[in-house]
Amino acid sequence: SATALLILAAATGLAVALGLLPRTPVNRFCLASKNKTGFLCDDRETCVLASQVCDRASNCRNGEDEQEKLCGDLPHSLPGFLVFRCGHPARWVYADQRCDGMNDCGDCSDELGSLAACPPCGPEWWSCRPVLYEFCSCIPRRLCGDGIQHCTTWADEYIC
C-alpha cells in the first residue's frame, strides 16, 4: 500500500506539472510594511501594499499586480482581502487605507465605527474633533502648534 501511495503522489505531481489538473489557488494575502494588508507576488517574497495593486505601476517582478484578470473590473475583480467597503454602498478603498488616519471614504467609515475597527489614535497622532474633513478623529502631531486651527477646540494649538 505504501508503493501505491507513492505512485499516486508521483502521478498527481506529474499531472499538476503538465497542467492536466488544476493547481491549488495561490493565497496572495500577506502583511506589508507596518502590518498593512498586502498582495503576495509570484516570487513568494515580495509583498506590496494593497493600494499598489492595479495602480498602473508594476510592483511585482512579473507584473502580476497589474494583470487584466485582477484589475479588469475594480473592485469586483480584486480578492476580498484587498478591499474595504465604505459606509456608502457605492464607495470602496484599498484595505491598507483603513485605519491610516485619513478620511479616504469621505464619510470617515474607514476610520470610525465597527466596520473599520480602528485602534485609538497612535503616538504620532493627536485625538480631537478635526476642523478639516481630511481627518476623522485624530490629526498628525506634526500639525500641533503650527499656528493653524486643525481641531474644533483649538486643542492642537494650546494643549497638544
C-alpha positions as CSV (number, residue, x, y, z in Angstrom):
1,S,0.0,0.0,0.0
2,A,3.0,2.3,0.6
3,T,4.1,1.7,-3.0
4,A,0.6,2.5,-4.3
5,L,0.6,5.8,-2.4
6,L,4.0,6.7,-3.7
7,I,2.8,6.0,-7.3
8,L,-0.4,8.0,-6.8
9,A,1.6,11.0,-5.4
10,A,4.0,10.9,-8.3
11,A,1.2,10.7,-10.8
12,T,-0.6,13.6,-9.2
13,G,2.5,15.7,-9.1
14,L,3.2,15.0,-12.8
15,A,-0.4,15.8,-13.8
16,V,-0.2,19.2,-12.0
17,A,3.2,19.9,-13.6
18,L,1.9,19.2,-17.0
19,G,-1.2,21.3,-16.4
20,L,-3.6,18.3,-16.6
21,L,-5.0,19.0,-13.1
22,P,-5.8,22.5,-11.8
23,R,-3.3,23.9,-9.4
24,T,-4.4,24.9,-5.9
25,P,-5.3,28.6,-5.9
26,V,-2.4,30.8,-4.7
27,N,-3.1,32.6,-1.4
28,R,-2.0,36.2,-2.2
29,F,-2.6,37.6,1.3
30,C,0.4,39.0,3.1
31,L,1.3,41.7,5.6
32,A,3.3,44.6,4.1
33,S,5.1,47.3,5.9
34,K,3.6,48.4,9.3
35,N,1.4,45.3,9.2
36,K,-0.8,46.7,6.4
37,T,-2.7,44.4,4.1
38,G,-0.7,43.3,1.1
39,F,-0.6,41.3,-2.1
40,L,1.9,38.5,-2.4
41,C,3.8,38.4,-5.7
42,D,4.6,35.2,-7.6
43,D,8.1,35.1,-6.2
44,R,6.5,34.4,-2.8
45,E,8.8,37.0,-1.2
46,T,7.6,40.4,-2.4
47,C,4.6,41.8,-0.6
48,V,3.2,45.0,-2.0
49,L,0.6,47.2,-0.3
50,A,-3.0,46.6,-1.3
51,S,-3.2,50.2,-2.7
52,Q,-0.3,49.4,-5.0
53,V,-2.3,46.7,-6.8
54,C,-3.9,47.9,-10.1
55,D,-2.2,51.3,-9.8
56,R,-0.7,51.1,-13.3
57,A,2.8,50.6,-11.9
58,S,4.2,47.1,-11.8
59,N,5.4,46.4,-8.3
60,C,5.8,42.6,-8.8
61,R,8.7,41.3,-10.9
62,N,6.3,39.6,-13.3
63,G,3.7,42.3,-13.2
64,E,1.0,40.1,-11.6
65,D,-0.2,43.0,-9.5
66,E,-1.4,44.7,-12.8
67,Q,-2.9,41.7,-14.7
68,E,-6.2,42.3,-16.5
69,K,-7.9,39.5,-14.6
70,L,-7.1,41.2,-11.4
71,C,-7.7,44.8,-12.5
72,G,-10.4,44.4,-15.2
73,D,-13.5,45.3,-13.1
74,L,-12.5,47.1,-9.9
75,P,-13.3,46.4,-7.1
76,H,-15.2,43.2,-8.1
77,S,-12.1,41.6,-9.8
78,L,-9.9,42.1,-6.7
79,P,-9.7,39.4,-3.9
80,G,-11.9,40.4,-1.0
81,F,-9.0,40.9,1.4
82,L,-7.7,43.9,-0.7
83,V,-11.0,45.8,-0.5
84,F,-12.6,47.8,2.3
85,R,-16.3,48.7,1.7
86,C,-17.1,52.2,2.9
87,G,-20.3,53.2,4.7
88,H,-21.8,54.4,1.4
89,P,-22.6,51.3,-0.6
90,A,-21.0,52.6,-3.8
91,R,-17.7,53.5,-2.2
92,W,-14.6,51.4,-1.5
93,V,-11.0,51.9,-0.7
94,Y,-8.0,49.5,-0.6
95,A,-7.7,47.6,2.7
96,D,-4.4,49.3,3.6
97,Q,-6.2,52.6,3.7
98,R,-8.4,51.5,6.6
99,C,-7.2,53.0,9.9
100,D,-4.5,55.1,8.3
101,G,-5.8,58.3,9.9
102,M,-7.1,59.8,6.6
103,N,-10.7,60.1,5.6
104,D,-10.4,58.0,2.4
105,C,-14.1,57.0,2.2
106,G,-15.3,60.6,2.6
107,D,-17.6,59.7,5.4
108,C,-14.9,58.5,7.9
109,S,-16.3,54.9,7.8
110,D,-12.7,53.7,7.1
111,E,-11.5,55.3,10.4
112,L,-14.5,55.2,12.7
113,G,-17.2,52.7,13.6
114,S,-17.5,48.9,13.9
115,L,-16.7,48.2,10.2
116,A,-13.3,49.8,10.5
117,A,-12.4,48.6,14.0
118,C,-9.5,51.0,14.3
119,P,-7.5,51.4,17.4
120,P,-7.4,54.8,19.2
121,C,-5.0,57.5,17.9
122,G,-1.4,56.3,18.0
123,P,1.6,58.2,19.4
124,E,2.1,60.1,16.2
125,W,-1.5,61.4,16.3
126,W,-3.5,63.8,18.5
127,S,-7.1,63.0,19.4
128,C,-9.6,65.7,18.7
129,R,-12.6,66.6,16.5
130,P,-10.8,67.9,13.4
131,V,-11.9,71.0,11.5
132,L,-10.8,69.7,8.2
133,Y,-12.7,66.8,6.6
134,E,-9.4,65.3,5.6
135,F,-9.1,63.7,9.1
136,C,-11.8,62.0,11.3
137,S,-10.9,61.7,15.0
138,C,-7.1,62.4,15.1
139,I,-4.7,64.8,13.5
140,P,-1.0,64.2,12.9
141,R,1.0,65.6,15.8
142,R,3.2,67.4,13.3
143,L,0.3,69.8,12.9
144,C,0.3,70.7,16.6
145,G,1.4,74.2,17.4
146,D,1.8,75.3,13.8
147,G,-0.4,78.4,14.2
148,I,-3.3,76.9,12.2
149,Q,-6.5,75.5,13.8
150,H,-7.0,71.8,13.0
151,C,-9.2,70.9,16.0
152,T,-12.6,72.5,16.6
153,T,-11.5,73.3,20.2
154,W,-8.1,74.7,19.2
155,A,-6.5,71.9,21.3
156,D,-3.9,71.4,18.6
157,E,-2.6,74.9,19.3
158,Y,-2.9,75.2,23.1
159,I,-2.7,71.7,24.6
160,C,-1.2,69.3,22.1
